[in-house]
Amino acid sequence: MRHRKVDRAILEQNEPLDSDDQDLVISLLTAENDLSLKLYKKILALSILVEIPPLVLLARGVSQAPLLKVAMASLIVLLNFLTLVNTIFEVESASRLFPPLVRKYLGKLMHFRGLCGLNVVLLVQMIYVAFWREQLGWMGVFTVVPIGNLVTLVLLKN
């Protein structure tokens, strides 16, 4: 909506924008984009929190093997937790709080792309267990939700 107001104001003036006006427009649009990003992150975080209990129940109900129930439920909770951490916190700035030795060895992991990479590895493991090892078929559809969360997060950040 602000874009339209700015566009109308520019068209009504019939003058080229000087550098101060351009800077003002850019700062207004940047502030609007930052607010939108914060809103979308909050919505994604809330949706992840709401998704966890039903997904865990689905994961526990797909197999009779108790170990598989625990493994699938744990993977879903871990995947959603990693996505939630990556959504809510600025991981890069938080990693500066750790001692240099920890940052040296875990520096790549304590980064947005590092957590996304770990998330992808866990997703592949969960899909392997659900579809190839246990042959769950359509009952393994609950694995799509964490994939959607991760894709949404990556698209929001980029």
N, C-alpha and C positions, 0 to 999 in steps of 0.2 A: 504494500500500500504506500509506503514512503517512496518507493521507486517512482510510482506514478505522480506523486506530488512534486518530486524533484524534477521529473521529466516535464510536467506541465509548467513549472516555474521557469525552466530553461527555455521552453518553446514560447512562452508569453513574453519573455524579455527580448527575444530575437537578437541576442548579443552572444558572441563567443565567451566561453568561460575563461576567466583569468586563473592564474595558478592558485590564488587563495580560495576561489570558489571550488576549484577542482579538489584541493586538499580537504575542504569542508565536506564535499560530497563523498569523497573516499573515506574520510573518518566516520561519517554517518553510516555509510554502507558497511564498513568494517564492524562498527558497534552493533548494528542490526544483525549481521552474520554471527557475531560472537554470542549474542543473546539467543539466537535460534539454535546454535550448536549446544549451548547449555541446556535449553529446553529439550532438545532431542536426546541428549545424553541422560537427562533425568527420566524421560519416558522409557528409554531402553533399559535403564537400571531398574525401574519399577517393573517393567515387563519380565525381566529376568527373575526378579524376586518372586513374582506371581507364578512363573512357569515351573520353578524348582519342585514344589510338592507334587503336582500332577505328573511331571516327568519321572520323578523317583518312584511313584506308585506304578506307573506304566512299566518302568524298567524292572521293578521287582515282580511284576505279574507275568512277564513273558516266558519265564522258564521255571522248571521244577527244581533245577540244580541250585542249592543254596549259595554256592560260591559264585555262580554267575549272577544271581540276584544282587549280591553285595558288590561285585565288581562293576556291574552296569550302573547301579545306583551311585557308587562312589565316583565313577567316571563322569556321570552327568553333573553331580554336585561340583566336582573339581573343574570341569569345563565351564560351568556357569560362574563359579567363583572367579576363575581367571579372567573371564570376559567382564565380569562386574568390576574387578580391580582395575582392569585396563580402561573401563568406561569412566569410573568415578575419579580415580587418582591420576595425577600427572606422574607417571612412573619414572620418567627421566629425572625430574627434580627430586623425587623422593629417594632415588638411588644415591644421591650425594650425601645422604645422612649416614650411610654405611662406611665402615673403615676402608682404607685404600686396599687392603689385602682382599676383602670380600668383593669390592668393586672390580679388582683385577681379574678374578676368576669368574665372577657372576655378572660382569658388566654387560655383556650382550643379552643376557637373560632379563636383566632389570631395565629393559627398554621396551617401548611399545611393540616393535617388530619381534623382539625376543619372546615376549609373552604370546604374541600371535602365533609365532612359530611353534612354541610349546603347545599351544591350543590346537594347532593343526595336527601335530603328532598324536595328541590324545584323541582327536576326532577320528583320525585314520585307524587308530587302535580300536576305538569303539565300533566303528563301521565294520572292521574286520571281524570282530567278535560277533556282532549282531547278524551280519548277513552271510559271511562265508563259513565261520566256524560253527555257529549254532543254527544256521539256516532259518532265521526267524521270519524271513519274508516280509509281508506287509506289517507284521507286528513290530518290526524294527523301525517303523516310520518315526518314532519319537526321536531318533538320532538326527532328524532333519532340523529340529528346533535349535540346537546349539550351533549348527552350521549357519542357520539364518541369523542368529545373534552375532556370530563372528563376522559374517559378511557385512551386516549392518554397521557394526563398529568400525570396520576398516573403511567403509564408504563414508561414514561420518568424519573420521579423522583425516581422510584425504579430501 
